[in-house]
Amino acid sequence: MLQVSVIREHRETILTGLKKRGLNAESLIDEAIRLDDERKKSQQLADDLKSKSNAESKRIGELMKNGKADEAASLRAAIASDKDAIKKHEDDRASYEDQLLKHLYKIPNVPHTKVPAGKSAEDNINVHQHGTIPALDADALPHWELIKKYDIIDFDLGNKISGAGFPVYKGKGAKLQRALINFFLQEAEQKGYREIQPPIVVNEASGYGTGQLPDKEGQMYFVTEDGLYLIPTAEVPITNLYRDVMMNENELPVKNAGYTPCFRREAGSWGAHVRGLNRLHQFDKVEIVQITKPEDSYDTLDDMCSHVQGLLEKLELPYRKLLLCGGDMGFNSAMTYDMEVFSAAQQRWLEVSSVSNFETFQANRLKLRYKTKDGKTQLLHTLNGSALALPRIVAAILENNQTKSGIKIPKALVPFTGFDLIN
């Protein structure tokens, strides 16, 4: 959430930045300023009347001492009337404050100056590419056929017990999942991340804290009776550990990583591009989250990208790194890099990670601040990244490594799987 003070001070810069998202935000920004003006005006009227009433209350005692009871009674009546007016102004102030907060929730984050303008994925910039795209035999199979051939993932069983988009992992498929999770967590630990095992349901305050609400309400599973949401990513509970927290500078940066199942209601459109593991309602993911001082956050973003790229290189997967344009970025993000792996059997790139810097956007919602060494209070910057999401990683491993004798397991994973071939 943008700060009203920042909107006032940098109105034109914010409008220019939001145009990168294809958003003409002049009316949104001006309405935020108007609501804040009304809030301030109501507060000032209440404060002025309080000051007047306090002064007049002191005069009542003096009037009584001087035998001016009628004058004192008249003043008491005026003070009583002022109290009613004060309450009205305070109610108005609270109403404008509530309207302002709800309005600010509608305004997306401002893209960083390095983020290109654009409307869709076609406008993203390929900033780095690594690895050789494998050449498969003409009879190579996509992963949705390979999982049937080797009986490692079963969508029919998942559909039977839950519904479409909920696969059942079996045998070496289940072991491959567990191996990837352990591999990702171990790699994160070696990079200084502390492992967190958070709840996989969150309350409404947590959804608002990281920006899933109200923006993505329709994409989240909701437990109506308890007012809880199934998490779309571990980012939500892990970042919310620091909601309403004042940190000290010597506690920074915060580096946390966590594995959770993730749940998303929408599963996209029909077609080959969303078949099999390409898009699911439930999937596993290891998330990395950092909280930093503002001046450090873009170096941190680069470091987090390097960590994800290192994982992909150890898994021997060809990948590319994309800088997302304004129109393809998430609502909360100031800058996002996507990592995509090449799926040889599908002949297409699959997104497996997004790494984002939210700057103060989440921290302002969370009231996540730190006290500098000189005693000043500032909002922190939050960042997160997938390291990694499993479904499309599994799809690429299965497709890219298929041979006549079976599916080869990347060397880095063999100590975790206990086998080097699915056959």
C-alpha positions in Angstrom: 0.0 0.0 0.0 1.3 3.4 -1.0 1.8 6.0 1.8 -0.4 9.1 1.5 2.6 11.3 2.3 4.5 9.7 -0.6 1.5 10.2 -2.9 1.4 13.9 -2.0 5.1 14.5 -2.4 5.7 12.4 -5.5 2.3 12.6 -7.3 3.7 13.1 -10.9 6.4 10.4 -10.4 3.7 7.9 -9.2 1.4 8.7 -12.1 4.3 8.2 -14.6 5.3 5.0 -13.0 1.7 3.5 -12.9 1.5 4.3 -16.7 4.0 1.5 -17.1 1.2 -0.8 -15.9 -1.1 0.6 -18.5 -3.0 2.4 -15.8 -4.1 6.1 -16.0 -4.2 6.6 -12.2 -4.9 10.3 -12.0 -8.4 9.9 -10.6 -7.3 7.2 -8.1 -4.4 9.4 -6.9 -6.4 12.6 -6.6 -9.2 10.8 -4.7 -6.7 9.5 -2.2 -5.4 13.1 -1.7 -9.0 14.4 -1.4 -10.0 11.8 1.2 -6.8 12.6 3.2 -7.6 16.3 3.0 -11.1 15.6 4.4 -9.6 13.5 7.1 -7.2 16.2 8.1 -9.9 18.9 8.0 -12.2 16.8 10.3 -9.4 16.2 12.7 -8.5 19.9 12.7 -12.1 21.0 13.4 -12.3 18.5 16.3 -8.9 19.6 17.7 -9.9 23.3 17.5 -13.2 22.7 19.3 -11.4 20.6 21.9 -9.0 23.5 22.5 -11.8 26.0 22.7 -13.8 23.8 25.1 -10.8 23.3 27.4 -10.3 27.0 27.6 -14.0 27.7 28.3 -14.1 25.0 30.9 -11.4 26.8 32.9 -13.5 30.0 32.7 -16.5 28.4 34.3 -14.7 28.1 37.6 -13.7 31.8 37.5 -17.3 32.9 36.6 -18.7 30.9 39.5 -16.2 32.5 41.9 -17.3 35.9 40.7 -21.0 35.1 41.2 -21.8 35.0 37.5 -23.8 31.7 37.7 -26.0 32.6 34.7 -23.0 33.3 32.5 -21.4 30.0 33.7 -24.6 28.1 32.9 -24.7 29.6 29.4 -21.0 28.6 28.9 -21.8 25.0 30.1 -24.5 24.8 27.5 -22.1 26.0 24.8 -19.5 23.4 25.8 -22.1 20.6 25.7 -23.0 21.7 22.2 -19.3 21.7 21.3 -19.0 18.2 22.6 -21.7 17.0 20.1 -19.9 18.8 17.3 -16.5 17.3 18.4 -18.0 13.8 18.3 -19.4 14.5 14.8 -16.0 15.7 13.5 -14.3 12.7 15.1 -16.8 10.3 13.5 -16.3 12.1 10.1 -12.5 11.7 10.6 -12.9 8.0 11.3 -15.1 7.6 8.3 -12.7 9.4 5.9 -9.8 7.4 7.4 -11.7 4.1 6.6 -12.6 5.3 3.1 -9.0 6.3 2.5 -7.6 2.9 3.6 -10.1 1.0 1.4 -9.2 3.4 -1.5 -5.4 2.9 -1.1 -6.0 -0.9 -1.3 -7.1 -0.2 -5.0 -3.8 1.4 -6.0 -1.0 -1.0 -7.2 2.6 -0.6 -6.4 4.7 1.8 -8.5 7.1 0.0 -10.8 10.8 0.7 -10.3 12.4 3.0 -12.9 14.2 0.1 -14.5 10.9 -1.8 -15.1 9.9 -1.5 -18.8 6.5 -0.3 -19.8 4.3 -3.0 -21.4 0.9 -4.7 -21.4 1.7 -8.4 -21.3 4.3 -11.2 -21.3 5.3 -10.3 -24.9 6.8 -7.1 -23.5 9.0 -8.8 -20.9 12.8 -8.6 -21.4 15.0 -11.6 -21.5 18.0 -10.5 -19.5 19.9 -13.8 -19.2 19.7 -17.3 -20.7 21.7 -20.4 -19.6 22.1 -24.0 -20.7 21.6 -26.0 -23.9 18.1 -27.0 -25.0 18.1 -30.8 -25.3 17.3 -32.5 -28.6 14.8 -35.3 -28.0 13.9 -38.2 -30.2 10.9 -37.8 -32.4 8.8 -40.1 -30.3 9.6 -38.2 -27.0 6.6 -37.9 -24.7 5.2 -34.9 -22.8 5.2 -35.4 -19.0 1.4 -36.2 -18.8 2.2 -39.3 -20.9 5.4 -40.1 -19.0 3.7 -40.1 -15.6 1.3 -42.8 -16.9 4.0 -44.8 -18.5 6.0 -45.0 -15.3 3.0 -44.9 -12.9 4.4 -42.0 -10.8 1.7 -39.4 -10.7 -2.1 -40.1 -11.0 -4.5 -37.4 -12.0 -7.5 -39.7 -12.2 -7.1 -40.8 -8.5 -6.7 -37.1 -7.5 -9.9 -36.3 -9.4 -11.7 -39.2 -7.7 -10.8 -38.1 -4.1 -10.7 -34.3 -4.6 -11.2 -33.0 -8.1 -9.3 -31.7 -11.1 -6.0 -30.1 -10.4 -5.2 -32.3 -7.3 -2.7 -35.0 -8.4 -1.6 -38.1 -6.4 2.1 -38.7 -6.4 3.1 -42.4 -6.1 6.3 -44.4 -5.7 9.3 -42.7 -7.3 7.0 -39.7 -8.2 6.4 -39.1 -4.4 10.1 -39.6 -3.7 11.1 -37.2 -6.4 8.8 -34.6 -4.8 10.3 -35.1 -1.3 13.8 -35.1 -2.8 13.3 -31.7 -4.5 11.8 -30.2 -1.3 14.8 -31.4 0.8 17.3 -30.3 -1.8 15.7 -26.8 -2.0 15.6 -26.4 1.8 19.2 -27.6 2.2 20.4 -25.1 -0.5 18.5 -22.3 1.2 20.0 -23.2 4.6 23.5 -23.1 3.1 22.7 -19.5 1.8 21.8 -18.4 5.3 18.1 -18.8 5.3 16.3 -20.0 8.5 13.8 -22.7 7.9 10.2 -21.9 8.9 7.3 -24.3 9.0 4.2 -22.0 9.1 0.5 -22.7 9.2 -1.1 -23.3 5.8 -4.2 -21.3 6.6 -4.2 -17.6 7.4 -6.7 -15.1 8.8 -8.1 -12.1 6.9 -5.6 -9.7 8.5 -2.7 -11.8 7.1 -4.3 -11.7 3.6 -4.5 -7.9 3.7 -1.0 -7.7 5.2 0.8 -9.1 2.2 -1.7 -7.9 -0.4 -3.6 -11.1 -1.4 -6.7 -9.3 -0.1 -8.6 -7.7 -1.6 -6.8 -8.2 -4.9 -6.8 -12.0 -5.1 -9.7 -12.9 -3.0 -11.4 -15.0 -5.8 -8.2 -17.1 -6.3 -8.0 -18.3 -2.7 -9.8 -21.2 -1.0 -11.9 -19.8 1.9 -13.0 -21.8 5.0 -16.3 -19.9 5.5 -17.1 -21.0 9.1 -13.7 -20.1 10.5 -12.9 -17.1 8.3 -9.6 -18.6 7.2 -7.9 -18.8 3.8 -5.7 -21.6 2.4 -2.4 -20.0 1.5 -1.5 -19.4 -2.1 2.2 -19.3 -1.1 4.4 -19.5 2.0 5.1 -15.9 1.5 1.9 -15.0 3.2 2.3 -16.6 6.6 6.1 -16.2 6.7 6.0 -12.4 6.0 3.1 -12.0 8.4 5.3 -13.2 11.2 6.5 -9.6 11.2 3.1 -7.9 11.1 3.0 -5.0 13.6 6.7 -5.5 14.5 9.2 -2.8 15.2 12.7 -4.2 14.4 16.1 -3.0 15.4 18.7 -2.3 12.7 21.0 -5.0 14.0 18.3 -7.7 13.4 18.5 -7.1 9.6 18.4 -8.6 7.1 15.8 -11.2 7.9 16.2 -14.4 5.8 13.6 -17.1 6.0 12.7 -20.1 3.9 9.8 -22.5 4.1 8.2 -25.4 2.4 4.4 -25.5 2.2 1.7 -26.9 0.0 0.0 -24.1 -1.9 -3.6 -23.7 -3.0 -5.1 -21.7 -5.9 -8.7 -21.9 -7.0 -8.2 -20.8 -10.6 -6.4 -23.3 -12.8 -6.5 -21.4 -16.1 -8.0 -22.2 -19.4 -8.2 -25.5 -21.2 -5.5 -26.6 -23.6 -2.1 -28.3 -23.8 -0.4 -25.3 -22.1 -2.2 -26.1 -18.8 -2.2 -29.9 -19.1 -0.7 -32.2 -16.5 1.5 -30.4 -14.0 1.6 -27.1 -15.9 -1.1 -25.7 -13.6 -2.7 -27.1 -10.5 -5.0 -26.2 -7.7 -2.6 -27.7 -5.1 1.2 -27.8 -5.5 4.3 -27.8 -3.4 6.8 -25.0 -3.2 9.8 -23.8 -1.2 9.7 -20.0 -0.7 12.5 -17.6 0.3 11.6 -14.3 2.0 13.8 -11.5 3.0 13.2 -8.2 4.9 15.9 -5.6 4.5 16.7 -1.9 4.9 15.5 0.1 1.9 19.0 0.9 0.6 19.9 -2.8 0.5 16.8 -4.3 -1.2 17.9 -4.2 -4.8 21.2 -5.9 -4.1 19.1 -8.4 -2.1 16.9 -8.9 -5.2 19.9 -9.7 -7.3 21.2 -12.1 -4.7 17.9 -14.0 -4.5 17.8 -14.3 -8.3 21.3 -15.7 -8.2 20.2 -18.3 -5.6 17.3 -19.4 -7.8 19.5 -19.5 -10.9 22.0 -21.7 -9.0 19.3 -24.2 -8.2 18.3 -24.5 -11.9 21.9 -24.9 -12.9 22.4 -27.7 -10.4 19.3 -29.4 -11.7 20.8 -29.2 -15.2 17.8 -27.4 -16.6 18.1 -24.8 -19.4 16.5 -21.5 -18.2 16.0 -17.9 -19.0 15.6 -14.9 -16.7 13.0 -12.3 -17.6 12.5 -8.8 -16.3 8.7 -8.4 -16.2 7.1 -5.3 -17.8 4.7 -3.1 -15.8 1.6 -4.8 -17.3 2.8 -8.3 -16.4 3.9 -7.7 -12.8 1.9 -8.5 -9.7 -0.2 -5.9 -8.0 2.2 -5.6 -5.0 5.5 -5.7 -6.9 7.9 -2.9 -7.7 10.2 -5.2 -9.7 9.9 -8.9 -10.6 12.1 -11.3 -12.4 10.7 -14.6 -13.6 12.7 -17.7 -14.2 11.5 -20.1 -16.9 12.8 -23.5 -17.8 12.6 -25.0 -21.2 10.4 -28.1 -21.5 11.8 -30.0 -24.5 8.8 -32.3 -25.1 6.4 -29.4 -25.0 8.8 -27.1 -26.9 7.9 -24.2 -24.6 9.2 -22.2 -21.7 7.6 -22.8 -18.3 7.6 -20.3 -15.5 9.0 -21.9 -12.3 9.9 -18.9 -10.1 9.1 -15.3 -9.6 11.4 -13.2 -7.5 10.0 -9.8 -6.4 10.9 -6.7 -4.5 7.8 -5.0 -2.9 9.8 -2.1 -1.5 7.6 -0.6 1.3 4.3 -1.7 -0.3 3.7 -4.7 2.0 5.5 -3.2 5.0 3.1 -0.2 5.0 0.2 -2.6 5.2 2.0 -4.8 7.8 3.2 -1.8 9.9 6.6 -3.4 9.6 9.2 -0.9 10.6 12.7 -0.6 12.1 14.4 1.9 14.3 17.7 3.2 12.9 20.7 3.7 15.1 19.9 7.4 15.4 16.4 6.5 16.7 14.4 7.3 13.5 11.6 5.0 12.5 11.3 3.8 8.8 9.4 1.2 6.9 11.3 -1.8 5.7 11.5 -3.5 2.3 10.1 -7.0 1.8 11.1 -9.5 -0.9 10.2 -13.0 -1.8 10.9 -15.7 -4.4 10.0 -19.2 -5.4 13.0 -21.4 -4.8 11.4 -23.4 -6.2 7.8 -24.3 -7.3 7.8 -28.0 -7.9 5.2 -28.9 -10.6 6.9 -27.5 -13.7 10.3 -28.4 -12.4 9.1 -32.0 -12.2 7.6 -31.6 -15.7 10.9 -30.3 -17.2 13.0 -33.0 -15.4 10.8 -35.8 -16.7 10.6 -34.5 -20.3 14.2 -33.3 -20.7 15.8 -36.4 -19.2 13.8 -39.1 -20.9 15.8 -41.9 -22.5 15.0 -45.3 -23.9 15.9 -46.9 -20.6 14.0 -44.5 -18.4 14.2 -40.9 -16.9 17.5 -39.9 -15.6 17.7 -38.0 -12.3 19.9 -34.9 -12.1 23.2 -35.7 -10.3 22.5 -33.1 -7.6 19.2 -34.9 -6.7 20.5 -38.5 -6.5 21.6 -38.2 -2.8 18.1 -37.1 -2.0 16.1 -39.6 -4.2 18.3 -42.7 -3.5 17.9 -43.6 -7.2 19.3 -42.2 -10.5 16.7 -43.6 -12.9 12.9 -43.8 -13.1 12.0 -46.9 -15.1 
